[in-house]
Structures are given as structure tokens and as C-alpha cells.
Amino acid sequence: MHSKLEEISDGIFAYVQGRGEWFVNNTGLITTKEFSIAIDSVVNEERAKIMLSKFREVTRSQIKILVNTHGHGDHVWTNHLFNATSICHENCRKDTIMANPEVFKSIFPEFDFSGAKVTPQDVTFSTEVKIHAENLEIRLIHPGVAHTSGDAYVYIPERKIVFCGDLLFAKPCTPFVLMGSVLGNIKALKELLNLDAEIYVPGHGNVATKDEVREAIEYLEFVYNEAKLGIEKGMSFHEAIRDLELGRFKNWSEKERIVANLARAYAELSSHEINLFEIVRLMRDWK
């Protein structure tokens, strides 16, 4: 699988894996003469060793802090390979503890989770925390329930850079909000859009701009409106997903995520209950 380390500003790097498909996430590195900060880990040891090898080529100092943007396995399961203090939102730590790699191995046998390990974070915060490295102010901000209940984005105002975690899947990567909130993710993306920023590193997909943030908002608004329309017509979730047409989003990758996203929108708008195993089965079978 192809991966690349892009220097997006002096001493600030985006590590982009593949095209951002399932369990193939992006990470980040901020390196100064004082200390370095990593943003997220990856899903298995093989990928982590490749990433860390590339980090060593450019780091100016020891990685002392590891930031997790949320608690999904592809962002936390190789935390143990960092000799660093880890920090995340308080709900992210809870999600990290609950996300058992063995369960995912049974649900997704086609993916490689070798070496995946649950390593709870050392430090948590509730709304915002700031890290100061040399002259950089690095803000970790919780936008509320969005992709999950424990998201945080990393904002570096001086450089106009945001590491978004999975708040942003950059086109053509289809967003995924099964464990969060469609409306909450829209709100969070609008918050990102209003920042004084120019470079947005998504959790999946290529390094982006405000244009990709807008595209993600439009996709999620489409999902929410489809759910609202289905409910107004008296359609069940299963009827709505059966008849749904993606329109201009039909060529986005991992388009089967519409199943999970519509289920979440239905749950927000009605009494629809989400069954994870059913959603996985429906995604495998969807069109």
C-alpha cells in the first residue's frame, strides 16, 4: 500500500496512506527543536513501523506527545509503539478501551489487525487544551458529538493548519458517522470551515482545502435530508436505503457507507435502533 509523508509547513507533516479506504487513515507530525508531537497512530504494527521509519527521517527531536483525534482502532491501536504521553478527549479514552481488536477481527476477517492493541491514553480533556512547542500554539479542540462522541481536531493558528481526524473524509472518500451524529458532524465541519485555516488534513483522503470541507458538508446534508424525506413518507430505514440513489455522490469511494450514515440519520430523527452487525451485513450487500 502506498503511503507518503508530506511537509505541509516548516516542521509540520501529513502522513497520507493509500486513498483513505477502510482502516487506512492519515496521521500527522509536528516537530520542533524542543520536542515533537505525533497525531494518531495506525491500525497494525506493519504500517506503524513504516510510518515511524518515515517520521525518524524528519524529526528534529523526540516524539514526546501523541494526540488521538478519536477512539477508532485505525487511529489508536498502535499507540503502544510510541514512547510518548498520549492525550485525547475524555470520551475518546472510553471508546479506545471499548474497541476490542478481537471483535473487529471477527467482523472484518479480510483486514489485517496484527499487533493491534488497546492502550488507554494518559491524559484527557473535556473542551480544549493547548500545547506550546517553541513558538507554536497547538490547540486541541472538542467540537461536540460528531464523527464520534470523543472527537478532537488539532488547530495550529499561526500556520493556518487543521488536523481534522475523521471529522473530515476528503472527497472522494465517503464520510462515516455511524458512531456519532450526522447533524453534529455537519456542525463540526462548519466550525472547521470558519477557522482561519487553509490546509485541512483529513482522517482519510488527500490533504484538503476548504473546498473539500464544503463537499463533506453537502454530502452529510444530503444524507440527513434523505432520512427526513423517508420518514415523512412513512418509509422504514430498510425501505429508504433500498430505494436511495446517491446522485452526484455515486462515484465516491466506499459508497456503501451510505447505509451506516442513513441509519444514523434515521436514529437521530426517529426511534430507529442501530444494530452494528446488521449494518455491516447491509453495507457488504449494498448495490
C-alpha positions in Angstrom: 0.0 0.0 0.0 1.3 3.4 -1.0 2.0 6.0 1.7 3.7 9.4 1.7 4.9 11.9 4.2 4.1 15.5 3.0 5.7 18.5 4.6 2.8 21.0 4.6 4.6 23.7 6.6 8.0 24.0 8.1 8.3 21.1 10.5 4.7 20.0 10.1 3.9 16.8 8.2 0.9 14.9 7.0 1.3 11.2 6.6 -1.2 10.0 4.0 -1.9 6.4 3.5 -3.4 4.9 0.4 -6.6 6.5 -0.9 -8.2 6.6 2.6 -10.2 3.4 2.4 -11.5 1.3 5.3 -8.9 1.2 8.2 -6.4 3.2 6.1 -6.1 6.6 7.9 -3.9 9.6 7.9 -1.6 10.8 10.8 0.5 13.8 11.5 3.8 15.0 12.9 4.8 18.4 14.3 8.5 18.6 15.0 10.4 21.3 16.8 13.9 21.5 18.4 12.2 21.2 21.8 10.1 18.1 21.2 7.8 16.5 18.6 4.1 15.7 18.6 2.5 12.8 16.7 -1.2 12.9 15.7 -2.8 9.5 15.7 -1.4 6.0 15.2 -2.4 3.4 12.7 -4.3 0.1 12.6 -1.5 -2.5 12.6 2.2 -2.9 13.5 3.5 -3.3 10.0 2.0 0.0 8.9 3.1 1.7 12.1 6.7 0.6 11.6 6.7 2.1 8.1 5.2 5.3 9.4 7.7 5.6 12.3 10.6 4.9 10.0 9.5 7.9 7.8 9.0 10.0 10.9 12.6 9.3 12.0 13.9 10.7 8.8 12.5 14.2 9.5 12.1 14.6 13.3 14.2 17.2 15.0 13.6 15.9 18.5 12.0 13.1 20.4 8.2 12.5 20.0 7.0 13.2 23.5 3.3 13.7 22.9 0.8 11.5 21.0 -2.6 13.1 20.2 -5.5 10.9 19.4 -8.3 12.6 17.4 -10.8 9.9 18.4 -11.0 6.3 19.6 -11.5 4.2 16.5 -9.0 1.4 16.1 -7.3 2.7 12.9 -6.3 5.8 14.9 -5.3 4.2 18.3 -4.4 0.6 18.0 -0.6 1.1 17.7 -0.3 3.8 20.4 1.9 1.3 22.3 4.7 1.7 19.8 5.1 5.4 20.8 7.3 6.2 23.8 5.2 9.3 24.4 2.5 10.7 26.6 -0.9 10.2 24.9 -3.7 12.7 25.1 -7.3 12.8 23.8 -10.8 13.8 24.7 -12.3 12.1 27.7 -14.8 10.1 25.6 -12.1 9.1 23.2 -10.4 7.3 26.0 -13.6 5.4 26.8 -14.0 4.5 23.2 -10.4 3.3 23.0 -10.9 0.9 25.9 -14.2 -0.5 24.5 -12.9 -1.1 20.9 -11.6 -4.7 21.2 -9.4 -5.7 18.2 -10.6 -9.3 18.5 -14.2 -8.3 17.9 -13.1 -6.4 14.7 -11.1 -9.4 13.5 -14.3 -11.5 13.6 -16.4 -8.8 11.8 -13.8 -7.9 9.3 -11.7 -11.1 8.7 -10.4 -9.6 5.4 -8.4 -6.9 7.2 -5.0 -7.1 8.9 -5.2 -6.1 12.5 -1.9 -7.9 13.5 -0.2 -6.3 16.5 -3.3 -4.2 17.3 -3.5 -3.4 21.0 -5.7 -1.4 23.3 -3.6 1.3 25.1 -5.7 3.8 27.0 -4.5 7.4 26.8 -2.6 9.0 29.7 -4.2 12.4 29.7 -7.7 13.5 28.8 -9.5 16.9 28.4 -13.2 18.0 28.1 -13.3 21.0 25.8 -9.9 22.4 24.8 -6.2 22.1 25.7 -3.2 24.0 24.3 0.3 22.6 23.7 3.2 25.1 23.3 6.2 23.9 21.3 8.8 26.6 20.6 6.7 29.5 19.2 3.8 27.3 18.1 0.5 27.3 19.8 -1.2 23.9 19.1 -4.9 23.8 20.1 -6.8 20.5 20.7 -10.5 21.3 20.4 -13.5 19.1 21.0 -16.4 20.1 18.7 -19.1 18.1 20.4 -20.6 14.8 19.2 -19.7 14.5 15.5 -17.9 11.5 13.9 -17.9 10.1 17.5 -18.6 11.5 20.9 -14.9 11.9 21.6 -13.5 13.8 18.6 -10.8 16.4 18.7 -9.2 18.4 16.0 -5.7 19.9 16.1 -5.5 23.6 15.1 -2.3 25.5 14.5 -3.4 29.1 14.0 0.0 30.5 13.1 0.3 28.1 10.2 -3.4 28.0 9.3 -3.4 24.2 9.5 -6.0 21.8 10.9 -5.6 18.1 11.5 -9.2 17.1 11.4 -9.2 13.4 12.3 -12.3 11.7 10.9 -14.4 14.9 11.2 -13.3 15.2 7.6 -13.2 12.5 4.9 -11.8 14.3 1.9 -13.6 13.8 -1.4 -13.8 11.2 -3.0 -13.7 9.4 0.4 -17.2 8.9 1.7 -17.8 10.2 5.3 -18.8 7.7 8.1 -20.9 8.8 11.1 -22.4 5.5 12.4 -21.0 6.1 15.9 -21.6 9.8 16.0 -24.2 12.3 14.7 -25.0 13.5 11.2 -26.1 16.9 12.4 -23.2 17.0 14.9 -20.6 16.3 12.1 -22.2 19.0 9.9 -21.9 21.4 12.8 -18.2 20.4 13.4 -17.3 20.8 9.7 -18.9 24.3 9.7 -16.8 25.1 12.7 -13.7 23.9 10.8 -14.8 25.9 7.8 -15.0 29.1 9.9 -11.4 28.8 11.2 -8.7 31.0 9.8 -7.1 28.0 8.1 -6.0 27.0 4.6 -4.7 23.4 4.9 -7.0 20.7 6.2 -5.5 17.2 6.9 -8.4 14.7 6.8 -8.6 11.5 8.7 -8.9 9.7 5.3 -8.1 11.0 1.8 -5.6 13.6 0.4 -4.6 16.8 2.1 -7.5 19.2 1.5 -8.7 22.8 1.5 -12.0 24.5 2.4 -13.5 23.1 -0.8 -13.3 19.5 0.4 -14.8 20.6 3.8 -17.8 22.1 1.9 -18.2 18.9 -0.2 -18.3 16.8 3.0 -21.0 19.1 4.5 -23.0 18.8 1.3 -22.8 15.0 1.4 -23.9 14.8 5.1 -26.8 17.3 4.4 -27.9 15.0 1.6 -27.9 12.0 4.0 -29.9 13.9 6.6 -32.4 15.2 4.0 -32.9 11.7 2.5 -33.7 10.4 6.0 -36.0 13.2 6.8 -37.8 12.7 3.5 -38.1 8.9 4.0 -39.6 9.4 7.5 -42.1 12.0 6.1 -43.2 9.4 3.5 -43.6 6.8 6.2 -40.7 4.7 4.9 -38.7 2.4 7.2 -34.9 2.7 7.2 -34.8 -0.6 5.2 -37.2 0.8 2.6 -35.3 4.1 2.4 -31.9 2.5 1.9 -33.3 0.1 -0.7 -34.6 2.9 -2.9 -31.9 5.5 -2.2 -29.9 6.9 -5.2 -26.6 8.7 -4.5 -26.8 11.1 -7.4 -23.6 13.1 -7.7 -22.0 11.2 -4.8 -22.3 7.8 -6.6 -18.7 7.8 -7.7 -17.2 8.5 -4.3 -15.2 5.6 -2.8 -16.6 3.4 -0.1 -20.1 4.5 -1.2 -21.6 1.6 0.9 -21.1 3.8 3.9 -24.4 5.5 3.0 -26.0 2.5 4.8 -24.4 3.4 8.1 -24.9 7.1 7.6 -28.6 6.8 6.7 -29.1 4.5 9.7 -27.5 7.2 12.0 -29.7 9.9 10.5 -32.8 7.8 10.9 -31.8 7.2 14.6 -31.5 10.9 15.1 -34.9 11.6 13.5 -36.9 8.7 14.8 -36.9 5.7 17.1 -34.9 3.6 14.7 -32.4 1.4 16.6 -28.9 0.7 15.1 -27.6 -2.9 15.0 -23.9 -2.9 14.2 -23.8 -6.4 12.8 -26.8 -5.7 10.6 -25.3 -2.5 9.3 -22.1 -4.3 8.4 -24.1 -7.0 6.5 -26.1 -4.4 4.7 -23.0 -2.5 3.7 -21.5 -5.6 2.2 -24.6 -6.2 0.1 -25.4 -2.7 -0.9 -25.6 -2.2 -4.6 
